[in-house]
Amino acid sequence: MVSRSSRKEFRTSVILTEGQFKRVREVAQANDASIAWVLRQAVDRYLKGQRATLMDRGQKPPEETQVR
């Protein structure tokens, strides 16, 4: 596992609807985790799905980044 201090991380912002925010907050609370953690998990799962979709289409997916 790569230590947090030795990898690049990027800060971004996203605007959620009230409903999205409430659902993300509920998931975070249910998992005793931060909202940021929930959003990173969601992005990782989305990107993994996109990779599979590209492979199914016979396209080469972009280089995969290390997932925590």
C-alpha positions as protocol buffer text, in pm:
chain_id: "A"
residue {
  index: 1
  type: MET
  ca { x: 0 y: 0 z: 0 }
}
residue {
  index: 2
  type: VAL
  ca { x: 130 y: 344 z: -91 }
}
residue {
  index: 3
  type: SER
  ca { x: 145 y: 592 z: 193 }
}
residue {
  index: 4
  type: ARG
  ca { x: -83 y: 891 z: 161 }
}
residue {
  index: 5
  type: SER
  ca { x: 206 y: 1138 z: 170 }
}
residue {
  index: 6
  type: SER
  ca { x: 387 y: 974 z: -123 }
}
residue {
  index: 7
  type: ARG
  ca { x: 105 y: 991 z: -379 }
}
residue {
  index: 8
  type: LYS
  ca { x: -46 y: 1286 z: -557 }
}
residue {
  index: 9
  type: GLU
  ca { x: -398 y: 1377 z: -463 }
}
residue {
  index: 10
  type: PHE
  ca { x: -616 y: 1643 z: -615 }
}
residue {
  index: 11
  type: ARG
  ca { x: -889 y: 1847 z: -454 }
}
residue {
  index: 12
  type: THR
  ca { x: -1204 y: 1913 z: -651 }
}
residue {
  index: 13
  type: SER
  ca { x: -1554 y: 2029 z: -580 }
}
residue {
  index: 14
  type: VAL
  ca { x: -1886 y: 1900 z: -698 }
}
residue {
  index: 15
  type: ILE
  ca { x: -2235 y: 2039 z: -665 }
}
residue {
  index: 16
  type: LEU
  ca { x: -2492 y: 1783 z: -553 }
}
residue {
  index: 17
  type: THR
  ca { x: -2866 y: 1812 z: -537 }
}
residue {
  index: 18
  type: GLU
  ca { x: -3017 y: 1812 z: -191 }
}
residue {
  index: 19
  type: GLY
  ca { x: -3135 y: 1455 z: -244 }
}
residue {
  index: 20
  type: GLN
  ca { x: -2793 y: 1335 z: -360 }
}
residue {
  index: 21
  type: PHE
  ca { x: -2623 y: 1500 z: -63 }
}
residue {
  index: 22
  type: LYS
  ca { x: -2865 y: 1347 z: 185 }
}
residue {
  index: 23
  type: ARG
  ca { x: -2817 y: 999 z: 38 }
}
residue {
  index: 24
  type: VAL
  ca { x: -2437 y: 1032 z: 32 }
}
residue {
  index: 25
  type: ARG
  ca { x: -2440 y: 1155 z: 393 }
}
residue {
  index: 26
  type: GLU
  ca { x: -2657 y: 859 z: 495 }
}
residue {
  index: 27
  type: VAL
  ca { x: -2417 y: 614 z: 329 }
}
residue {
  index: 28
  type: ALA
  ca { x: -2122 y: 784 z: 500 }
}
residue {
  index: 29
  type: GLN
  ca { x: -2290 y: 764 z: 840 }
}
residue {
  index: 30
  type: ALA
  ca { x: -2389 y: 401 z: 787 }
}
residue {
  index: 31
  type: ASN
  ca { x: -2026 y: 316 z: 708 }
}
residue {
  index: 32
  type: ASP
  ca { x: -1875 y: 539 z: 977 }
}
residue {
  index: 33
  type: ALA
  ca { x: -1689 y: 715 z: 697 }
}
residue {
  index: 34
  type: SER
  ca { x: -1651 y: 1060 z: 551 }
}
residue {
  index: 35
  type: ILE
  ca { x: -1851 y: 1197 z: 262 }
}
residue {
  index: 36
  type: ALA
  ca { x: -1522 y: 1226 z: 71 }
}
residue {
  index: 37
  type: TRP
  ca { x: -1461 y: 853 z: 116 }
}
residue {
  index: 38
  type: VAL
  ca { x: -1809 y: 770 z: -17 }
}
residue {
  index: 39
  type: LEU
  ca { x: -1756 y: 991 z: -321 }
}
residue {
  index: 40
  type: ARG
  ca { x: -1412 y: 838 z: -393 }
}
residue {
  index: 41
  type: GLN
  ca { x: -1566 y: 490 z: -373 }
}
residue {
  index: 42
  type: ALA
  ca { x: -1841 y: 597 z: -614 }
}
residue {
  index: 43
  type: VAL
  ca { x: -1589 y: 742 z: -861 }
}
residue {
  index: 44
  type: ASP
  ca { x: -1376 y: 426 z: -843 }
}
residue {
  index: 45
  type: ARG
  ca { x: -1678 y: 205 z: -915 }
}
residue {
  index: 46
  type: TYR
  ca { x: -1791 y: 430 z: -1201 }
}
residue {
  index: 47
  type: LEU
  ca { x: -1446 y: 427 z: -1360 }
}
residue {
  index: 48
  type: LYS
  ca { x: -1422 y: 49 z: -1325 }
}
residue {
  index: 49
  type: GLY
  ca { x: -1758 y: 18 z: -1503 }
}
residue {
  index: 50
  type: GLN
  ca { x: -1645 y: 249 z: -1780 }
}
residue {
  index: 51
  type: ARG
  ca { x: -1330 y: 40 z: -1826 }
}
residue {
  index: 52
  type: ALA
  ca { x: -1540 y: -275 z: -1861 }
}
residue {
  index: 53
  type: THR
  ca { x: -1771 y: -102 z: -2110 }
}
residue {
  index: 54
  type: LEU
  ca { x: -1478 y: 3 z: -2328 }
}
residue {
  index: 55
  type: MET
  ca { x: -1331 y: -347 z: -2317 }
}
residue {
  index: 56
  type: ASP
  ca { x: -1669 y: -496 z: -2415 }
}
residue {
  index: 57
  type: ARG
  ca { x: -1669 y: -264 z: -2717 }
}
residue {
  index: 58
  type: GLY
  ca { x: -1322 y: -383 z: -2812 }
}
residue {
  index: 59
  type: GLN
  ca { x: -1168 y: -48 z: -2725 }
}
residue {
  index: 60
  type: LYS
  ca { x: -853 y: -9 z: -2525 }
}
residue {
  index: 61
  type: PRO
  ca { x: -931 y: 159 z: -2189 }
}
residue {
  index: 62
  type: PRO
  ca { x: -700 y: 431 z: -2057 }
}
residue {
  index: 63
  type: GLU
  ca { x: -424 y: 332 z: -1819 }
}
residue {
  index: 64
  type: GLU
  ca { x: -570 y: 225 z: -1487 }
}
residue {
  index: 65
  type: THR
  ca { x: -470 y: 415 z: -1176 }
}
residue {
  index: 66
  type: GLN
  ca { x: -410 y: 242 z: -848 }
}
residue {
  index: 67
  type: VAL
  ca { x: -730 y: 203 z: -649 }
}
residue {
  index: 68
  type: ARG
  ca { x: -714 y: 222 z: -270 }
}
